[in-house]
Amino acid sequence: MQKIRIWDLPTRLFHWTLAACVIAMIVAAKVGGNAMNLHIRLGYAVFALLLFRLLWGFVGGHWSRFASFLPTPASLRRYLSGGASATDTAGHTPLGSLSVFAMLTVLALQVGSGLFADDEIAFSGPLTSLVSGATIDRLTSWHINFGQYLVIGLVALHVLAILVYMLRRQNLIVPMLSGDKHLAEPVPVARDSAGSRLLALVLLGLAAAVVYWVVQLGAQPMLG
């Protein structure tokens, strides 16, 4: 067995920070009232994290790049038939990859709709002034109904998958904490150097700047 770096530090920090933000955001929405201020701030944080992950999916460590875990019919067939290779499962498994892409997509839709949502009481998204009332109603309905339940369902499915793997004596949590896996076959090692970590910090700062710019769009006066 060889100890191989699979998850670089930026990916691990992204994973746990996103999980904490999403769970806290769901709780804050359920509590309501002044907790909605926290919900909104966490939404901005998730927005920045998603932008960072999009960039990191192209320049991050080997197993963090989308190209390394984009599921294909062949990889899914090998995995479901029990013939998956070490490369198929070292990072995200083919089924796990589908879950990752689903989660990122649903969270992006939820964050996007939240920017235009309005509860007609005390809280509204920063971009509501840029769209019509009908659009606000549609996006608010998605955000507080179907979108919310999709996020909760995917979180529950993620936790269930972790428990199932634990029952099969495969711990998914430890590698996401340490970054390493013990594998019988050699696979590419994820780059996790000081330089790559600095790059991740720069990309996160860029993502935060984009979020700030988007939020400020609604505060700018319309021309014409």
URFEN-V414870 format. One record per residue. N is the residue number from 1. RES is the residue in three letters. PSI is psi in whole degrees, 0 to 359 (* if undefined). BURIAL is # if it has 9 or more other C-alpha atoms within 8 Angstrom, else .. D_CENTER is the distance of its C-alpha to the mean C-alpha in whole Angstrom. Layout:
n: (N:N)
res: (RES:RES)
psi: (PSI:PSI)
burial: (BURIAL:BURIAL)
d_center: (D_CENTER:D_CENTER)
This chain:
n: (1:2:3:4:5:6:7:8:9:10:11:12:13:14:15:16:17:18:19:20:21:22:23:24:25:26:27:28:29:30:31:32:33:34:35:36:37:38:39:40:41:42:43:44:45:46:47:48:49:50:51:52:53:54:55:56:57:58:59:60:61:62:63:64:65:66:67:68:69:70:71:72:73:74:75:76:77:78:79:80:81:82:83:84:85:86:87:88:89:90:91:92:93:94:95:96:97:98:99:100:101:102:103:104:105:106:107:108:109:110:111:112:113:114:115:116:117:118:119:120:121:122:123:124:125:126:127:128:129:130:131:132:133:134:135:136:137:138:139:140:141:142:143:144:145:146:147:148:149:150:151:152:153:154:155:156:157:158:159:160:161:162:163:164:165:166:167:168:169:170:171:172:173:174:175:176:177:178:179:180:181:182:183:184:185:186:187:188:189:190:191:192:193:194:195:196:197:198:199:200:201:202:203:204:205:206:207:208:209:210:211:212:213:214:215:216:217:218:219:220:221:222:223:224)
res: (MET:GLN:LYS:ILE:ARG:ILE:TRP:ASP:LEU:PRO:THR:ARG:LEU:PHE:HIS:TRP:THR:LEU:ALA:ALA:CYS:VAL:ILE:ALA:MET:ILE:VAL:ALA:ALA:LYS:VAL:GLY:GLY:ASN:ALA:MET:ASN:LEU:HIS:ILE:ARG:LEU:GLY:TYR:ALA:VAL:PHE:ALA:LEU:LEU:LEU:PHE:ARG:LEU:LEU:TRP:GLY:PHE:VAL:GLY:GLY:HIS:TRP:SER:ARG:PHE:ALA:SER:PHE:LEU:PRO:THR:PRO:ALA:SER:LEU:ARG:ARG:TYR:LEU:SER:GLY:GLY:ALA:SER:ALA:THR:ASP:THR:ALA:GLY:HIS:THR:PRO:LEU:GLY:SER:LEU:SER:VAL:PHE:ALA:MET:LEU:THR:VAL:LEU:ALA:LEU:GLN:VAL:GLY:SER:GLY:LEU:PHE:ALA:ASP:ASP:GLU:ILE:ALA:PHE:SER:GLY:PRO:LEU:THR:SER:LEU:VAL:SER:GLY:ALA:THR:ILE:ASP:ARG:LEU:THR:SER:TRP:HIS:ILE:ASN:PHE:GLY:GLN:TYR:LEU:VAL:ILE:GLY:LEU:VAL:ALA:LEU:HIS:VAL:LEU:ALA:ILE:LEU:VAL:TYR:MET:LEU:ARG:ARG:GLN:ASN:LEU:ILE:VAL:PRO:MET:LEU:SER:GLY:ASP:LYS:HIS:LEU:ALA:GLU:PRO:VAL:PRO:VAL:ALA:ARG:ASP:SER:ALA:GLY:SER:ARG:LEU:LEU:ALA:LEU:VAL:LEU:LEU:GLY:LEU:ALA:ALA:ALA:VAL:VAL:TYR:TRP:VAL:VAL:GLN:LEU:GLY:ALA:GLN:PRO:MET:LEU:GLY)
psi: (136:136:120:134:116:310:117:162:315:321:318:316:321:312:308:326:318:316:315:318:317:316:315:325:319:314:315:321:322:324:318:196:222:341:343:333:317:319:316:316:321:326:319:320:316:321:311:320:319:319:319:314:326:315:317:337:349:335:1:191:160:310:354:349:140:325:335:339:17:116:143:160:322:315:323:319:316:318:314:335:359:12:26:144:171:325:328:333:358:317:240:138:164:318:320:325:318:320:319:311:323:316:313:320:313:319:322:318:321:318:316:315:327:331:338:4:153:121:0:19:291:344:138:152:159:346:13:333:351:352:170:165:323:320:319:316:316:314:325:318:316:313:317:351:263:316:316:315:331:316:312:318:319:324:315:319:321:314:319:319:320:317:320:317:325:321:333:15:37:108:116:345:315:313:329:349:313:332:348:152:150:113:147:336:146:137:165:142:135:134:130:56:173:323:317:326:323:319:318:320:319:316:322:319:320:317:318:322:321:317:315:318:317:315:323:344:320:342:349:141:142:140:150:*)
burial: (.:#:.:#:#:#:#:#:#:.:#:#:.:#:.:.:.:#:.:.:#:#:.:#:#:#:.:#:#:.:.:.:.:.:#:#:.:#:#:.:.:#:#:#:#:#:#:#:#:#:#:#:#:.:#:#:#:#:.:#:#:#:#:#:#:#:.:.:#:.:#:.:.:.:#:#:.:#:#:.:.:.:.:#:.:#:.:#:#:#:#:#:#:#:#:.:#:#:#:.:.:.:#:#:.:#:#:#:#:#:#:.:#:#:#:#:#:#:.:.:.:.:.:#:#:#:#:#:.:.:#:.:.:.:.:#:#:.:#:#:#:#:#:.:.:#:#:#:.:#:#:#:.:#:.:.:.:#:.:.:.:#:.:.:#:#:.:.:.:.:#:#:.:.:#:#:.:.:#:#:#:.:#:.:.:.:.:.:.:#:#:#:.:.:.:#:#:.:.:#:.:.:#:#:.:.:#:#:.:#:#:.:.:.:#:#:#:#:.:.:.:.:.:.)
d_center: (31:29:26:24:21:18:15:16:15:13:10:12:11:8:7:10:9:6:8:11:10:9:12:14:13:15:18:19:19:21:23:24:26:26:22:21:21:19:16:17:16:13:12:13:11:8:9:10:7:6:9:9:7:9:12:12:11:15:16:15:16:18:15:12:14:13:17:17:15:15:17:21:24:25:23:22:26:26:24:25:29:28:29:25:26:25:23:21:20:20:16:14:17:17:16:13:12:13:10:7:8:9:6:4:8:9:7:8:11:11:11:14:16:16:17:20:21:24:25:29:29:28:25:23:21:22:22:24:27:26:27:29:29:29:25:24:26:24:20:21:22:19:17:19:20:18:15:15:16:14:11:13:14:11:11:15:14:12:15:17:17:17:20:21:21:22:25:25:26:22:20:17:16:19:18:14:17:19:18:21:22:25:26:30:29:28:25:24:23:19:21:20:23:23:23:20:19:20:19:15:17:18:15:14:17:17:14:15:18:17:15:19:21:19:20:23:24:25:27:29:32:33:35:38)
